[in-house]
Amino acid sequence: MARINDNYLKLKAGYLFPEIGRRIKNFTEANPEAKVIRLGIGDVTRPLAPAVIEAFHRGIDDLTKVESFMGYGPEQGYDWLIDTIIDNCFAPRGVQLKRSEVFVSDGSKCDCGNILDIFDLGNRVAIGDPVYPVYNDTNVMVGRTGEADEQGHYEGVVYIPCTEENNFTPPIPAEKVDLIYLCFPNNPTGAVAGKEQLQQWVDYALANQAVILFDAAYEAFITDPAIPHSIYEIPGAEKCAIEFRSFSKTAGFTGVRCAFTVVPEALMGKTADGREVALNGLWNRRQATKFNGVSYPVQRAAQAVYSPEGWRQNQEIIAYYLENARLIREGLQAAGVTCFGGTNAPYIWLKTPGGSSSWDFFDRLLNECHVVGTPGSGFGPAGEGYFRLSAFGQRENVEEAVARIRKNLA
Ligand code: MLT
């Protein structure tokens, strides 16, 4: 009989969102008449921008003619999309990137997990708590950790608590680590990091020859002009950071699938015998071997996100979600709930009223308000007593959910 990867058995529970799905299914089967409003998983609800849809259609039309048909594309993405990304996301912020440093992919979640292929298991990894569960679980799966303790912390991982006291921004660890996950604007707390904070992380990484895995999937929601959108706005980051970007939340591509990862050529790692090797070449090799690129029409659609009309239309969609976030935050604050996030991020991180546990509050909202959120403890033990609401719903649903929660709490 084939041996399994035993590391999978160390994973604490099912992945958070399937567990939420299971509870919703049980509830809706028992209460088929209930109108359940989902503000749990951060999944977009607005249709693609018209300019993006047109480009998507044109991309499909290209595939219908011999002259413009496209087969396999470059595993790294088409040059025209990479150039568009560099010219629109990085150059205006003073960040110079080469084509060879940007890798188009089918998602940040996949890239965040896949990146572990190019790192040795002996690396010590620092992960925030609470955190996007993918960082934890993928390290468990590859075998970098031991078993979980009763709190849900895996042996061998350095956890950095993100608490109300530190504004949910992780402090620099006292010990030396080799890999550090940072996510700003943060999922789940909605916290952002300013230039000074990020500079401290870059300085730490350079001093300790560590690599920062910077998840910027929510950068499009930054409204404060002082907040950096890319880690590469911080001097020295090109020597110590990999950045993950996504079209999922930026342009409604959660179902379409397109993202990109930046691995600067200046970023080095070392071999077992101490030689320096560029991580860019390793990631390129990994992608060329295990990935066949994003489909041509999807890349055409992604390119249109940066056309003048596409950009304007997408900004309207982002403003729509940010207005949802404001309605949730202010609506709940008026009901006496302590809320964080939701100004530079599409997530509201709230303290559970009456100090109830995160899952108790989840069940209360589901059973009494028919509203789904995400229990904070699902993002790590430091999330216990907190709860996340997503601003990606339809406006009328958001308004109704806020009204139902307020009535319930009154
Ligand atoms: C979330 O709700 O945390 C996100 O939608 C998950 C993801 O982007 O994979």
Boltz pocket constraint, residues with backbone or C-beta under 6 A from the ligand:
constraints:
  - pocket:
      binder: B
      contacts: [[A, 40], [A, 41], [A, 42], [A, 43], [A, 109], [A, 132], [A, 187]]
      max_distance: 6.0
